[in-house]
Amino acid sequence: MAFMIPNPMLNPQQYPDVLYRVHFPEFSSTSYDDANGFVCTAPGRINLCDYGQLAYELENHLVWNSGEPSHFVSMFGDKKHALAWAKKKFIRDKARVVEIMEINPFEIKNAYNKFIPILQLRDVMERYPDLLPRAADLEWTNDEFLALYKVPAEAILKVHRRSRF
């Protein structure tokens, strides 16, 4: 029997005004195109209220060497944090281009105009500390927001493309 928890998704009243997605077209396992926005490539669906499933999915998301795609699309709540992370990864991975997207979280909706779940990762980790994978650092969860499955193109306000820092 699964251990169930209250739905960890943010209430839209708690959304920041803007979120920032850092996208490396060369490396991302999340699919992106101008018509559909970001779509996870992980197969199947997950239940956010199932503690075991959520633990597995968060570990997969935070510990990148698993080789499996994530059901989540990562975003940051702070532009400076997004730029710093983009620069670090850009230099480390020798990327040719990085795109920083400004996203309206209030437009992260499905085809039925219902909000797609967004988690504030730090909040989830504070409520359920055992969800933090051993190979991860709590600092990694600061300012990170996770949309479940997708961020539709309609939610993307601006795209800033950079080929150097």
C-alpha positions in Angstrom: 0.0 0.0 0.0 1.3 3.4 -1.0 2.1 6.1 1.6 0.1 9.1 0.6 0.9 12.7 1.4 -1.1 16.0 0.8 -0.7 17.3 -2.7 2.7 19.2 -2.6 1.8 21.6 -5.5 1.9 25.3 -4.9 -1.4 27.2 -4.8 -1.3 29.7 -7.8 -1.7 32.5 -5.2 1.9 31.5 -4.1 3.4 31.8 -7.6 6.1 34.3 -8.2 5.4 36.8 -11.0 8.0 35.4 -13.3 10.0 32.1 -13.5 13.2 31.5 -15.5 14.0 28.4 -17.4 17.7 27.8 -18.4 17.8 25.7 -21.6 20.8 24.2 -23.3 19.5 23.0 -26.7 22.6 20.7 -27.1 22.2 18.9 -23.8 18.7 19.1 -22.5 16.7 15.9 -22.1 13.5 18.0 -22.0 12.0 18.5 -25.4 11.5 22.1 -26.6 10.0 23.7 -29.7 8.3 27.0 -30.3 4.9 25.4 -30.9 4.7 23.2 -27.8 7.1 24.7 -25.3 8.9 22.3 -22.9 7.7 18.7 -22.6 9.3 16.1 -20.5 10.5 13.0 -22.3 10.0 10.6 -19.4 7.4 7.9 -20.1 4.2 7.6 -18.2 2.6 9.6 -15.4 3.3 10.0 -11.7 1.2 10.6 -8.6 2.6 13.6 -6.6 0.8 12.4 -3.5 2.4 9.0 -3.5 5.5 9.5 -1.3 7.4 6.6 -2.8 6.8 7.8 -6.4 7.7 11.4 -5.5 10.9 10.3 -3.7 11.9 8.3 -6.8 11.1 11.1 -9.2 12.9 13.8 -7.1 16.0 11.6 -6.8 16.0 11.0 -10.5 15.6 14.8 -11.1 18.2 16.0 -8.7 20.9 13.3 -9.3 21.6 13.7 -13.0 23.8 10.6 -13.5 20.7 8.3 -13.4 20.5 8.6 -17.2 16.7 8.7 -17.0 14.7 11.8 -18.2 12.7 13.6 -15.5 9.0 14.1 -15.3 9.7 17.7 -14.2 10.7 20.9 -16.0 13.0 23.0 -13.8 12.7 26.7 -13.4 14.2 29.3 -11.1 12.3 32.1 -9.3 15.2 34.6 -9.4 16.8 35.9 -12.6 20.3 36.3 -11.0 20.2 32.7 -9.9 19.2 31.5 -13.3 22.0 33.5 -15.0 24.6 32.3 -12.5 23.5 28.7 -13.0 23.5 29.2 -16.8 27.0 30.6 -16.8 28.4 27.8 -14.5 26.9 25.1 -16.7 27.8 26.9 -19.9 31.5 27.0 -19.0 31.7 23.6 -17.4 29.9 21.8 -20.3 31.5 23.9 -23.0 28.1 24.8 -24.5 27.8 26.8 -27.7 24.5 28.4 -26.7 22.2 28.9 -23.8 18.6 30.2 -23.7 17.1 31.8 -20.7 13.3 31.9 -20.9 11.1 34.2 -18.9 8.0 32.3 -18.0 4.6 33.4 -16.8 3.7 30.7 -14.2 0.0 31.7 -14.4 0.0 30.4 -18.0 1.4 27.0 -17.2 -1.9 25.3 -17.9 -3.1 22.1 -19.7 -5.3 21.9 -22.7 -8.4 22.2 -20.4 -7.1 25.5 -19.0 -6.3 23.9 -15.6 -3.1 24.7 -13.8 -0.3 22.2 -14.3 1.2 21.4 -10.9 4.2 23.4 -9.9 6.3 22.5 -6.9 8.6 24.8 -5.0 11.3 22.3 -4.4 12.7 23.9 -1.2 9.2 23.9 0.4 8.7 20.2 -0.4 12.2 19.4 1.0 11.4 21.3 4.2 8.1 19.5 4.7 9.5 16.1 3.8 13.3 16.1 4.6 13.7 12.4 3.8 12.8 13.2 0.2 16.2 14.8 -0.3 18.5 12.2 -2.0 21.7 11.3 -0.2 23.7 12.4 -3.3 22.0 15.8 -3.4 22.6 19.0 -1.4 19.7 21.0 0.1 21.2 24.1 -1.4 20.4 22.8 -4.8 16.7 23.2 -4.0 16.9 26.9 -3.2 14.8 28.9 -5.6 14.0 25.9 -7.8 10.4 25.4 -9.1 9.3 22.2 -10.9 6.4 22.0 -13.4 5.0 18.6 -13.8 5.4 17.3 -17.4 5.4 20.5 -19.4 5.6 24.3 -19.7 3.4 25.3 -22.7 4.7 27.7 -25.3 2.0 30.2 -24.3 3.7 30.6 -20.9 7.0 31.7 -22.4 7.2 35.5 -22.4 10.7 36.1 -23.7 13.7 34.1 -24.9 17.2 35.5 -24.2 19.8 33.6 -26.3 23.4 33.8 -25.4 26.5 32.4 -27.0 29.0 33.7 -24.5 29.3 35.0 -20.9 
